[in-house]
Amino acid sequence: MNPLDRADPEPARGRRSARRCLILLAAAALSGPAAAAPSLLEDWAALNSACRGGRGDDPRTLEACTRRDALDQRLTAAGWCYGRPGEAGYQRRWRLCTSSRQR
């Protein structure tokens, strides 16, 4: 353990959390869209709730939004689309894309 981490446990906790997130995302990318979807979609929904429901001045809200946006990119890269063209925001749901134009 780095001696500086003992003085302030928050940086170490943040690095562990970031590492854990990267490991989960890498595992999801390697396992393909169908296998990754349930876990990633659950994580996305929880982060989206925290992002949209959090206070704007709370750092946890910004972290939730940042992590949700990273999952957006991973899901899109794995062939998932959020909503269909022309849908209102409340109608949008994650689903497998049916064509490359929808990405």
N, C-alpha and C positions, 0 to 999 in steps of 0.2 A: 504494500500500500504506500502510496506517495505521502510523505509527511505533511504536505500542504493539505491533503484531503482530510487529515485528522482534525485540523484546525477548523475547517468549514466543510461539513459533510454534503452540502448542497451541490457543489460542482461534481463530486463523485457520483451522486445519485442521478444527476442529469446525464452524465456520460453513460452510466449503466442503462438508463431509460432509452437513450438514443441508440446505444448498441443493440438493445433488445428489439427496438423498433426496426432497425436495419436488418437484423437476423430474420425477423418475422416477414419483412417485405421480400428479402432475398429468397426465403423458403417458398413464399407464395409465387414469386416469379418463376421459380424452377418447377413448381408443381402444376402450372398451367391454370387457365381461367376457371375451369369447372371445379377443380379441387380447391382453389384459393377463395372462391367467391363467398361461401357462407361466413367464414371467419372475417374476411376483409369487409364484407358488407355489414356485419354486426359492429365491427370496430368503427366503420365510417358512420353508421347511424348514431352510435354513442358520441363520437367526436362532433358530429353535426349538431346534436342536441346541446352539447356543452358550448359549442361555438355560438350558436344562435341564441341560446338561453343565458349565456354568461354576461357579466358586466363588461363594458368596453374598456374599463380602466384596470381590470384584473388580468395579470400576466397569464393566469391559467386559461383564460378565454383565448388570448392570442395563441398560446401553445396548442390548444384544441383546434383552432382554425388552421394553423400551420400544418398540423399533423393530418387533419382532414383533407386539406388540399394536396398533400403528398399522396394520400390514398386515392384521391381523384385521379391523379396522374398514373398511378400503378394500375388501377382498374381500367382506365381508358387504354393503356398500353397492352393490357391483357385481353382486350376485345369487348369490354363492357361499355355501355352507353347510359348516360343519365338522362332519361326522358327521350321523347321524340320531337322532331321539329314541329313547332307550333303549339306545343303543350305549355300550359301555364305552370308556374313554379310548383304549386300545390299538387299538380298531377304527375310530376316527374318521379320516376322510380328507376333504380338500376336494373338493367336487363342486358342480355347478350346482344351485341350489335348484329343487325341482319345484313348490313352492307358497309363497305368502307366509307361511303359518303356520310354516314351518320356519325362518324367519329369526330 
